[in-house]
């Protein structure tokens, strides 16, 4: 794939070279000539599967950049599993070869144990995690949380 090595777009944070500028949802759609406001990642995958060369090239480029970033994470943190949610999880099956080509350049010992998988809850994984975090105290100690909340209301 033709991964860019210079002149990376400026990120929302003001820096250049941020991973978001090449693997973010909007970046992927724009690189495929799609509107980031009106198009959907699943439409991009369908177009690539139907033979759209621009869509396929954008997905291959995305996969290469995803692999480069994951390679860095694997080399630093040595994880056993990397779970990709949102558009990353949706795109994973379509870019696994391009991603693996870059990921295989990781430190061999780290690479042997790592598995990259899409989030089991799909695009709802972030929402589910946020909901669980919000209710964590209640789930861990229902009676204590209710007692504490009733004390706060009575005060």
C-alpha positions in Angstrom: 0.0 0.0 0.0 1.0 3.6 -0.5 1.3 4.7 3.2 2.2 8.4 3.3 5.4 9.2 5.2 5.2 13.0 5.1 2.8 15.9 4.8 0.3 14.3 7.1 -2.9 16.2 7.7 -3.3 18.5 10.6 -5.2 17.0 13.5 -8.1 18.6 15.4 -5.6 19.0 18.2 -3.3 21.1 16.0 -0.5 18.6 15.6 0.4 16.6 12.5 1.1 12.9 12.5 -1.7 12.0 14.9 -3.1 8.5 14.3 -6.6 9.9 14.2 -5.8 11.8 10.9 -5.3 8.5 9.1 -7.5 6.0 10.9 -10.4 8.2 12.1 -13.8 7.5 10.7 -13.9 10.8 8.8 -10.3 10.4 7.5 -11.1 7.0 6.0 -14.3 8.3 4.3 -12.6 11.4 2.9 -9.6 9.4 1.6 -12.1 7.2 -0.3 -13.7 10.3 -1.8 -16.8 10.1 0.4 -18.5 12.7 2.5 -17.7 12.3 6.1 -21.1 13.8 7.0 -23.4 11.8 4.7 -21.7 8.5 4.2 -21.4 5.4 6.4 -18.4 3.1 6.9 -20.5 0.1 6.0 -21.2 1.7 2.6 -17.5 2.1 2.0 -17.0 -1.6 2.8 -19.8 -2.5 0.4 -18.3 -0.4 -2.4 -14.8 -1.9 -1.9 -16.3 -5.4 -2.0 -18.2 -4.5 -5.2 -14.9 -3.5 -6.9 -14.7 0.2 -6.2 -10.9 0.8 -6.5 -10.9 4.1 -4.7 -12.7 2.5 -1.8 -10.4 -0.5 -1.8 -7.3 1.7 -1.8 -8.6 3.8 1.1 -9.3 0.6 3.1 -5.8 -0.8 2.3 -4.2 2.4 3.4 -6.3 2.5 6.5 -5.3 -1.1 7.3 -1.6 -0.3 6.8 -1.9 2.7 9.2 -3.9 0.6 11.7 -1.2 -2.0 11.6 1.6 0.5 12.1 -0.2 2.0 15.2 -1.0 -1.4 16.6 2.6 -2.5 16.0 3.7 0.3 18.2 1.2 -0.6 20.9 2.2 -4.2 20.8 5.9 -3.4 21.1 5.3 -1.0 24.0 2.6 -2.8 26.0 2.9 -6.5 24.9 -0.9 -7.1 25.1 -2.6 -10.5 24.6 -5.7 -9.1 23.0 -6.5 -5.8 21.3 -10.2 -5.1 21.0 -11.3 -2.7 18.2 -14.7 -1.1 18.6 -16.7 1.4 16.6 -15.6 1.9 12.9 -12.3 0.1 13.7 -14.1 -3.1 14.5 -16.4 -2.7 11.5 -13.5 -2.3 9.1 -11.3 -5.0 10.7 -12.5 -7.9 8.5 -11.9 -5.8 5.3 -8.4 -4.7 6.2 -7.0 -7.6 8.1 -4.4 -8.5 5.4 -3.0 -4.9 5.1 -3.0 -4.6 8.9 -1.3 -7.9 9.4 1.5 -7.0 6.9 2.5 -4.1 9.2 1.7 -5.7 12.5 4.0 -8.7 11.6 6.9 -6.3 11.9 6.4 -6.2 15.7 8.8 -7.7 18.2 8.5 -11.5 17.6 7.8 -12.5 21.2 5.1 -9.9 21.6 3.5 -10.8 18.2 3.2 -14.5 19.0 0.6 -13.9 21.8 -1.4 -10.9 20.5 -4.9 -11.3 18.9 -6.7 -8.4 17.3 -10.5 -8.8 17.5 -13.6 -6.7 16.9 -15.6 -5.7 19.9 -18.3 -8.3 20.6 -20.9 -5.6 21.1 -20.0 -3.9 17.8 -20.7 -0.2 17.6 -22.6 -0.3 21.0 -19.5 -1.2 22.9 -18.6 2.3 23.9 -22.1 3.1 25.0 -22.3 -0.1 27.0 -19.0 0.6 28.7 -20.1 4.1 29.6 -23.4 2.8 31.0 -21.6 0.2 33.0 -19.2 2.8 34.4 -22.2 5.0 35.4 -23.9 2.2 37.2 -20.7 0.5 38.7 -21.4 1.6 42.3 -25.0 0.5 42.1 -24.1 -2.9 40.7 -21.3 -3.5 43.2 -23.3 -2.5 46.3 -27.0 -1.9 45.5 -28.2 -1.5 49.1 -25.3 0.8 50.1 -25.7 3.0 47.0 -29.5 3.3 47.6 -28.9 4.1 51.3 -26.3 6.7 50.4 -28.5 8.3 47.7 -31.5 8.5 50.1 -29.2 10.1 52.7 -28.1 12.7 50.1 -31.8 13.4 49.1 -32.8 13.8 52.7 -30.1 16.3 53.5 
